[in-house]
Amino acid sequence: MNVLQFTDSGIYCPAGDFYIDPWKPVTKAVITHAHSDHARPGNQQYLCHEHSVPLLQLRLGQDITVQGVKYGETTLINGVQVQFYPAGHMIGSAQIKVTVGGQSWVVSGDYKTENDGISEAFEPVKCHVFITESTFGLPIYTGHHNNNSFRISANGAQPICAPEKTVCCWLIVLAKHNAFFTT
């Protein structure tokens, strides 16, 4: 049984009549995280982790219809069990577990297995099928470690963070770019 299928609008759950990180506007969108390549405008309803709610509202507008849930909490959508588990990618990022007829499929969106101390640490989720992005699974990427880039960025920022001169923040922008901002 195929719990999920790929369509021209995105990953679709026929039994629940919802999409995960849809590519086109749909009625019900279940969102892995607030980055712009996963949470797009135009959906009628959004379901995400509770920490993603303010980020979605910031990006997509305060007037969107959005519901936030806790990690591990079970939500039923047309009788289909939907649960969110930490993905470790950014604040509010989640792996989404969809269970239909005893079959559990998990969609990760982006995830990071190294704990960055900011987002909730990645949690392995038992399932029958695991669907993930493969950006860094391509052969051209080897030895990519997010914690090393964070340490380099943090150390590089140190000289300009003197309290009397500059305020500096290291952050992940919702459009998926690392940046320094100074005032």
WOZIRA-V392103 format. One record per residue. N is the residue number from 1. RES is the residue in one small letter. OMEGA is omega in whole degrees, -180 to 180 (* if undefined). D_LAST is the distance of its C-alpha to the last C-alpha in whole Angstrom. Layout:
# WOZIRA-V392103
n->[N:N]
res->[RES:RES]
omega->[OMEGA:OMEGA]
d_last->[D_LAST:D_LAST]
This chain:
# WOZIRA-V392103
n->[1:2:3:4:5:6:7:8:9:10:11:12:13:14:15:16:17:18:19:20:21:22:23:24:25:26:27:28:29:30:31:32:33:34:35:36:37:38:39:40:41:42:43:44:45:46:47:48:49:50:51:52:53:54:55:56:57:58:59:60:61:62:63:64:65:66:67:68:69:70:71:72:73:74:75:76:77:78:79:80:81:82:83:84:85:86:87:88:89:90:91:92:93:94:95:96:97:98:99:100:101:102:103:104:105:106:107:108:109:110:111:112:113:114:115:116:117:118:119:120:121:122:123:124:125:126:127:128:129:130:131:132:133:134:135:136:137:138:139:140:141:142:143:144:145:146:147:148:149:150:151:152:153:154:155:156:157:158:159:160:161:162:163:164:165:166:167:168:169:170:171:172:173:174:175:176:177:178:179:180:181:182:183]
res->[m:n:v:l:q:f:t:d:s:g:i:y:c:p:a:g:d:f:y:i:d:p:w:k:p:v:t:k:a:v:i:t:h:a:h:s:d:h:a:r:p:g:n:q:q:y:l:c:h:e:h:s:v:p:l:l:q:l:r:l:g:q:d:i:t:v:q:g:v:k:y:g:e:t:t:l:i:n:g:v:q:v:q:f:y:p:a:g:h:m:i:g:s:a:q:i:k:v:t:v:g:g:q:s:w:v:v:s:g:d:y:k:t:e:n:d:g:i:s:e:a:f:e:p:v:k:c:h:v:f:i:t:e:s:t:f:g:l:p:i:y:t:g:h:h:n:n:n:s:f:r:i:s:a:n:g:a:q:p:i:c:a:p:e:k:t:v:c:c:w:l:i:v:l:a:k:h:n:a:f:f:t:t]
omega->[175:179:-179:176:178:179:179:176:180:-180:-171:173:-178:-178:-179:-178:176:179:173:-178:-175:180:180:179:-180:178:-178:180:174:-167:179:178:-167:177:-172:178:178:-180:-176:180:171:178:-179:-180:178:172:-177:173:-175:179:177:-176:-178:178:176:179:177:-177:-170:179:-179:-174:179:174:-175:176:177:179:179:173:178:179:179:175:177:174:-177:177:179:179:177:178:178:178:-177:178:177:-175:179:178:179:-179:-174:164:-177:179:-180:-177:178:176:178:177:179:176:180:174:-175:-165:175:174:179:-177:176:-180:-179:180:-180:178:177:-176:177:179:177:-177:179:-179:176:-179:179:179:-178:170:-178:-179:-178:173:178:-178:-179:-180:175:175:179:179:-178:-178:179:-180:177:-180:179:180:-178:179:179:-178:-173:-176:-177:-177:177:-175:-177:-175:-167:170:-176:178:171:-177:173:-180:-176:176:175:175:174:-176:170:175:176:177:*]
d_last->[55:52:49:47:47:45:45:44:41:40:42:44:46:49:51:48:47:43:41:38:35:37:36:38:38:40:41:40:37:37:33:32:29:26:25:26:29:30:30:30:31:34:36:38:37:35:36:33:32:31:27:27:28:24:23:26:26:22:23:26:26:27:31:32:35:33:35:33:36:35:36:40:41:43:43:46:46:49:51:48:47:43:41:37:36:33:32:29:27:24:24:27:29:33:36:38:42:45:48:51:55:54:52:48:46:42:39:36:34:31:31:31:33:31:29:26:25:23:26:29:31:33:37:40:42:46:47:49:47:43:41:38:36:37:34:34:37:38:40:37:35:36:34:31:29:26:26:26:23:21:22:21:18:17:19:17:13:15:15:11:11:12:11:12:9:6:6:8:10:13:15:18:17:20:21:22:19:17:13:10:7:4:0]
